[in-house]
Amino acid sequence: MRILSEDFLENPYGILGLVIAVIIMIIVYFINLRIGKKKHLFDERYQQTSNRAKARSWDAMLVIYLAAWFVVIIFDGISFSFFLLTALYVLHNMTLMITGLYFSNKDL
């Protein structure tokens, strides 16, 4: 049984491009981290703003999942995409429960 497609086996440069992109992203992350520490960008206000933005995007993703789920049921019916969206929705809520329990038990 072959896991990789024949196109990939003939031309593996696509995966090489992805690897190089990941390496570049890691380098840029550490450069930005160093610059941010020198300019004191990561203080309490930054953390609070960042956490609030993440919470609101989490809420928005919940609504987007539900809307996409509804659209998939209407146009595709019960198919792979329905089960994929259902799995993503369940994982989304499980991670929300786990992080909620973690932070509610953690002494802040």
C-alpha positions as CSV (number, residue, x, y, z in Angstrom):
1,M,0.0,0.0,0.0
2,R,1.4,3.4,-1.0
3,I,0.9,6.3,1.3
4,L,2.5,9.0,-1.0
5,S,1.1,9.7,-4.4
6,E,3.1,9.0,-7.6
7,D,3.3,12.8,-8.3
8,F,5.0,13.4,-5.0
9,L,7.4,10.5,-5.5
10,E,8.4,11.9,-8.9
11,N,8.7,15.6,-7.7
12,P,9.3,15.9,-3.9
13,Y,10.1,19.6,-4.1
14,G,6.6,20.6,-2.8
15,I,7.3,19.1,0.6
16,L,10.8,20.6,0.6
17,G,9.2,24.0,0.1
18,L,6.9,23.4,3.1
19,V,9.9,22.4,5.2
20,I,11.8,25.6,4.2
21,A,8.7,27.7,4.9
22,V,8.4,26.2,8.4
23,I,12.1,26.9,9.1
24,I,11.7,30.5,8.0
25,M,8.6,30.9,10.1
26,I,10.5,29.6,13.2
27,I,13.4,32.0,12.5
28,V,11.0,35.0,12.1
29,Y,9.2,34.1,15.3
30,F,12.4,34.1,17.3
31,I,13.6,37.4,15.7
32,N,10.2,39.0,16.5
33,L,10.4,37.6,20.1
34,R,13.8,39.2,20.6
35,I,12.7,42.6,19.2
36,G,9.6,42.5,21.3
37,K,11.5,41.8,24.5
38,K,13.9,44.7,23.8
39,K,11.0,47.1,23.3
40,H,9.0,45.7,26.3
41,L,6.0,44.8,24.1
42,F,5.0,41.8,26.1
43,D,3.7,43.5,29.3
44,E,0.5,42.8,31.2
45,R,-1.6,45.0,28.9
46,Y,-0.4,43.1,25.8
47,Q,-1.2,39.8,27.5
48,Q,-4.7,40.9,28.5
49,T,-5.4,42.3,25.0
50,S,-4.1,39.1,23.4
51,N,-6.1,36.8,25.7
52,R,-9.3,38.8,25.1
53,A,-8.7,38.7,21.3
54,K,-8.2,34.9,21.4
55,A,-11.3,34.4,23.5
56,R,-13.4,36.4,21.0
57,S,-12.0,34.6,18.0
58,W,-12.8,31.3,19.8
59,D,-16.4,32.5,20.2
60,A,-16.5,33.5,16.5
61,M,-15.2,30.1,15.4
62,L,-17.9,28.4,17.3
63,V,-20.5,30.4,15.3
64,I,-18.6,29.7,12.0
65,Y,-18.5,26.0,12.7
66,L,-22.2,25.9,13.3
67,A,-23.0,27.9,10.2
68,A,-20.7,25.8,8.1
69,W,-22.3,22.6,9.5
70,F,-25.7,23.9,8.5
71,V,-24.5,24.7,5.0
72,V,-22.8,21.3,4.6
73,I,-26.0,19.5,5.6
74,I,-28.1,21.5,3.1
75,F,-25.8,21.2,0.1
76,D,-23.8,18.0,0.7
77,G,-26.0,16.0,3.0
78,I,-24.5,13.5,5.4
79,S,-21.1,12.9,3.8
80,F,-17.4,13.0,4.7
81,S,-17.5,16.8,5.0
82,F,-20.3,16.6,7.6
83,F,-18.4,14.1,9.7
84,L,-15.2,16.2,9.3
85,L,-17.0,19.3,10.5
86,T,-18.6,17.4,13.4
87,A,-15.2,16.1,14.5
88,L,-13.7,19.6,14.4
89,Y,-16.7,20.9,16.4
90,V,-16.3,18.2,19.0
91,L,-12.5,18.7,19.2
92,H,-13.1,22.5,19.5
93,N,-15.4,22.0,22.4
94,M,-13.3,19.4,24.1
95,T,-10.3,21.7,24.1
96,L,-12.4,24.5,25.4
97,M,-13.5,22.2,28.3
98,I,-10.0,21.1,29.0
99,T,-8.5,24.6,29.1
100,G,-11.5,25.8,31.1
101,L,-10.9,23.2,33.7
102,Y,-7.2,23.8,33.7
103,F,-7.5,27.5,34.3
104,S,-10.3,27.2,36.8
105,N,-8.1,25.0,39.0
106,K,-5.0,27.0,38.5
107,D,-4.2,29.6,41.2
108,L,-4.0,32.9,39.3
